[in-house]
Structure formats: C-alpha cells, structure tokens
C-alpha cells in the first residue's frame, strides 16, 4: 500500500512538471507560468523599478532658478554602457552571485525581466501563450531606458508593439518608445507617433484612459522642448495637467507650466498655476513650497507685498521648512528690497547666507543682491567684496550672469585700487608736509590709540574666558570660574599679555617700550619684538619720505589715480557726481600737462549732461582757447559733427591708428595709452574701435604687471568677442593662464 502511494505521488509530480513545460500549450502550463511570472519574478522586478524611480525623484537636485526639465533625470552624452547580464540560457541561475552583483535598482529590475522572459516565455506555433510576457518586455525596455541603453530599449518596446498589438499596455509602450526616441534626438518621429496615438484614440469608441492621455501629453511636451517650440510645450503641459493622476509628474508639469508663463512675463497666469500647485494636496512638498516662493517672486510693487512677507515669515517659523530657509529668507529680502526697505532686505539676505545647508547657486544670487544694493549706495568697497564672494562660491564661469559679475568686480577692483592709491598718497603727502614736531605729535597720538585698542581687545578676550564664553581648550569643569581661580584662564591671560606687551617688570610706566625684557624663549622674544614695532615712534618717523623726488612721484601717482577714477565713474559706472568730484579735484592739483585736455573734455561732457551750463562753459572755454586745433574743439564748435564723428571716415581713423601704432613700434607705450584714451571718446562707433582697444592692452602689457595686462585683454575679449581682435585677446589670455 505504501509503495502504491509513493508511486502515485511520483506519477502526479511527473505529470504536473511535464504539463508545466513552456513547450506545452495547456491550461495548467499557461496559468502556472503566467502566475509565476506576475507574482514572483515580475513583482520583484517592478518593486526594484519603483525603488529606482523613487531614488530619482528624491535624489535629483533641481535648479529652481532655471526652467526645470520635464523628466527629472540627466543622461550623459555619448555614454556607452556594456551590458552586465548574461542573456543566454539559464540567466539568473547558478554561478557566483558576487561576480554579477547588480549595482542599481534598474539593473536588478532588468535582471528580473530577463529572467521572466528566459524561464517563462511560451512562444508556441508563433503565438505567445504567457499573458505576462508583454509586461516583462515593457519592464525590460524601461529598465534599459533608465540605464541609458536606448537602442536596446527601443528593441524591447518594438517587440511588444509588433507581437502584442492588442495588449492593454500597448499605448503605454508607444509612449515609452517615443520618449526613448526623444533621447536619441529623433523628436520628430516621436511627435508624429504620439500625435497618431492620441488622435487615433480620440474617438468615442476608442477613448484612452486619462492616465495614458496625461503621460502622452507629457511626452509630447518633452519632445517639443527639444524643438524649442515653447507654445506647443505649454499647450501639451496644459492638456497633461487637466488630470493629476501621477502626483509627482503632475506637480512637476504644473511647476514648469508656471515657469513658462513667468518667462513670458505673464505673471497673473503663472500665479494661477502656482496657486493650483500649492493647493494640490498630493503634490510633493518641495514643489508646493517652491510654488509659494514663485508667487512671491512674481509679486508687483503694491500693497500685496506686505501680506506676502507675512506669509513667508510664517513659513520661516515652521520647523518643517528648515531645508528651505536659505530660499525663504532670500525671498523675504527680495520683497523688502522691492518695497524699498533696504535695511530689512539686507538683514534677510544675510540670514539666507547663514542658513544651514544653503545651496551654492542660491548664495550667488544672495551675494549679488547685496552687492547691487551697496553698489547703488556708492559703497563700492562693500559691493566689491560681495561680488568677489559670488566668484568664490560659483564654479559656473561660463554663465552669462557670472561673467557679467566678474567684469563688474574687475572694474571695481581697479576703482578700489585707485581709491587706495589716492587715500594712501594723500596721507603720506600730508604728513610729509608737517613739521617734525607736528609729525611726532601725530604719531604719538596714533600709538596711544592703537595701544588703547589692543588693551580693550585683550581685556575683552580675558573677560570672555573668565566668564566661560570662550573654551579655548579649557576643561568643562573650569568654565565659568572667576578668572584668578581658573588656572588655565590665568595661564592663557598671561600668554596673551606677553604677546601684546612682552615680558615686563611690575613697576611704574611699564608700558614704555624700553621696559620690555628679553624672554627666555626665542620664539616669544621674536613675537615681542615684532609686536612692539607698532608702538615704536621711530618706526613711523623713519618711514616718512623726505626727498622731494619721492614726494613728487607720490603726487603724480595720486593725480593719475584721480583722473582714472573720474573716467571709471563716468564711463563704466555712469556716476556723474563722483566722476565730477574726482576730475575737479585733479584739475585743482596742477596735474601733468597731458592730462589737462582730457580732464576738461570729460568735465565739459559731465556738466553738459547734468544741465549745469555755467560750469560746462568754463571747461569749454579752456578747450577752445588752449587747444583750438584738436578734435574736441571741433566737436564743441560744431555740435552736429559729433554724430558725424561717430561715423568718422575710415581714412581719418586709420591715419590716427597708424600714428599710434608707430608709437607702439617705437616702444613709447605710455604715449600709446595716453593718445588712445584721448581718441576713444571721439570714435564711439568706429569700426576700428576694437583695434584701438587691443593696441592699448598690448601697450599695457609692455610695461605693467601681468595681472593688469590680463585684465586689459579680458576687457577686449569680452566686449569685442565676435571680432578678430577679441579672439586674439582671448587666445593671449589663455596663454597667460597656462
């Protein structure tokens, strides 16, 4: 009896195994392989695929300062991927698992799809009997798409379309094939196939599911993005967002649609879309918060700004918004700036910079805003420091905005350099003109001030340590003790005292420099010696120039710097008042003869622009009486000639250029620069203008430092980039950088 039962069980198992063969078209075989494919292999593959999609959605870093890509994934151009899977018989079985270990969810998902096809495919008499094979091939194609293997992906999609024309997922497969063609720059084919799909199924008897329509219009918008058809992108995003089935992609579509409206300055339409997104409950939070930020960004200068500021402040107080504090504070600062509350704007911009986990690009915009505020207030030193911070933070040196800031910073660097020259030389000249007694009194007073400042700084430092505000390596148990009960604080205070004052005896007048004694340690004595130099009166008195040649050189440099400042303020920064101040001052200081004409010409132009006819007349008379043969005098006598001079006959310009060029050949580089500076205002639109600028840069390179030379060349390369001169300047800059 037992033997009979065993034989019966074995027979049943044999029949079951035989009937489950992929070569047998039986009910048991079809259902067995379909169920095994769906609930075992494909289930695990789809789970891995979902994990990969979630990883993309969560890990992709969007740049909200630019219009977002419709699909949050970036593919490397010209990437060639070698398949890691064994596509032969028995794939997925045997072997060393560690040898073929997958590294991404998409690779794991592809492995499952391949396994489903190899183990459960039932192609009998040219007909596929396993109803899950279309799902397996679709999953295989999607995995290959995200692995950037687009040609194999299209093969998988085409297999489904050709072999399963009546499958329920045929429309989805066509959409995926179209997206893959977009990635292969076959967007025209993709557009035609998607139009055919959506239009052919637009009849009553063949209505597509809303989810498929949504995906189809999203893919069409993606394709039209490649063709730069902005209006068609908007149209299909509008159609895609009629329904919001895929909450992640729907939220992204809404955000991009709002951005497109904003880019066309249709702020009302943009805000309607952003409000819809902000109220979309299922949307990912990052899109909802950025939609509210965009609404604030699109605000007009009216009473609504106050309510928007209040809304932004509430968001800042919400602890859930900590990852967005840099953007929220920046936006509040932007609203305050728009409302002319500059001090509050500055405060919030600084809060944005202090926010933890702030993005570098956000910082560049914040630094730029602060720089612009101080620039408008004529606080050029502060503005320059903020523009410099932009350049330190960013790596995108090719961005047009960054290049503009870089030029502005370089212009400010020149301005600040000249301002420093004026300030420093003025101080030295003034002190050099004092009597010995006055010089001594001046520096004694100065030394007392810096001693007092050092004492206050040292005392503050000691107080901080005494009250436990600064750890400086102190033990937790010692913090907060009274200073003289804290041995470490006392030791630190003694060291700080010796750094500033040196080793001194406890006696009256201990501050005098001669009271300092040599310490036992060479390093301490060296530090004391260095520190005490700034309290030594002779150090300052000996540094005062006494030779008239040196003083005259300081005067010349200062006057030249004042003149250069006048030109920078007038031509580059369009600050007529500061330009007037600098040029008027240098005019009153008996400048070199070659500066008199250009100074009077620029002052004549400034006062004319400011509508100060009397002052303009004064400088006009200087030019007419002292320099009647110059072009400047001709332009003044014949105002209409200025417009003609903007189109000066090329023969005249060429003649001037040749004269200056011969000076360059004769190594008279300073004369070249002076003559070009005098010529440029008279030929603002001449075709040879780039040649003059390049010649000036080359002359600068012959006798000034490398950085100044490089700056002059970069000016030519940036402003005349499309000309031969601009290209030549750029090539020289590249050589200098190597």
Secondary structure as GFF3:
##gff-version 3
##sequence-region A 1 738
A	DSSP	alpha_helix	2	19	.	.	.	ID=ss1
A	DSSP	alpha_helix	27	36	.	.	.	ID=ss2
A	DSSP	pi_helix	37	41	.	.	.	ID=ss3
A	DSSP	alpha_helix	42	59	.	.	.	ID=ss4
A	DSSP	alpha_helix	105	120	.	.	.	ID=ss5
A	DSSP	beta_strand	123	124	.	.	.	ID=ss6
A	DSSP	beta_strand	127	128	.	.	.	ID=ss7
A	DSSP	alpha_helix	133	146	.	.	.	ID=ss8
A	DSSP	alpha_helix	150	163	.	.	.	ID=ss9
A	DSSP	alpha_helix	170	183	.	.	.	ID=ss10
A	DSSP	alpha_helix	187	200	.	.	.	ID=ss11
A	DSSP	alpha_helix	210	226	.	.	.	ID=ss12
A	DSSP	alpha_helix	230	240	.	.	.	ID=ss13
A	DSSP	alpha_helix	247	263	.	.	.	ID=ss14
A	DSSP	alpha_helix	267	278	.	.	.	ID=ss15
A	DSSP	alpha_helix	285	297	.	.	.	ID=ss16
A	DSSP	alpha_helix	304	317	.	.	.	ID=ss17
A	DSSP	three_ten_helix	319	324	.	.	.	ID=ss18
A	DSSP	alpha_helix	325	338	.	.	.	ID=ss19
A	DSSP	alpha_helix	342	354	.	.	.	ID=ss20
A	DSSP	alpha_helix	360	376	.	.	.	ID=ss21
A	DSSP	alpha_helix	380	393	.	.	.	ID=ss22
A	DSSP	alpha_helix	400	432	.	.	.	ID=ss23
A	DSSP	alpha_helix	436	466	.	.	.	ID=ss24
A	DSSP	three_ten_helix	476	478	.	.	.	ID=ss25
A	DSSP	three_ten_helix	483	485	.	.	.	ID=ss26
A	DSSP	alpha_helix	487	501	.	.	.	ID=ss27
A	DSSP	beta_strand	503	504	.	.	.	ID=ss28
A	DSSP	three_ten_helix	513	515	.	.	.	ID=ss29
A	DSSP	beta_strand	516	517	.	.	.	ID=ss30
A	DSSP	alpha_helix	522	532	.	.	.	ID=ss31
A	DSSP	three_ten_helix	533	535	.	.	.	ID=ss32
A	DSSP	alpha_helix	537	541	.	.	.	ID=ss33
A	DSSP	alpha_helix	548	567	.	.	.	ID=ss34
A	DSSP	pi_helix	568	572	.	.	.	ID=ss35
A	DSSP	alpha_helix	576	587	.	.	.	ID=ss36
A	DSSP	alpha_helix	593	610	.	.	.	ID=ss37
A	DSSP	alpha_helix	613	626	.	.	.	ID=ss38
A	DSSP	alpha_helix	631	637	.	.	.	ID=ss39
A	DSSP	alpha_helix	641	645	.	.	.	ID=ss40
A	DSSP	alpha_helix	650	665	.	.	.	ID=ss41
A	DSSP	alpha_helix	669	680	.	.	.	ID=ss42
A	DSSP	alpha_helix	689	703	.	.	.	ID=ss43
A	DSSP	alpha_helix	706	719	.	.	.	ID=ss44
A	DSSP	alpha_helix	724	737	.	.	.	ID=ss45
###
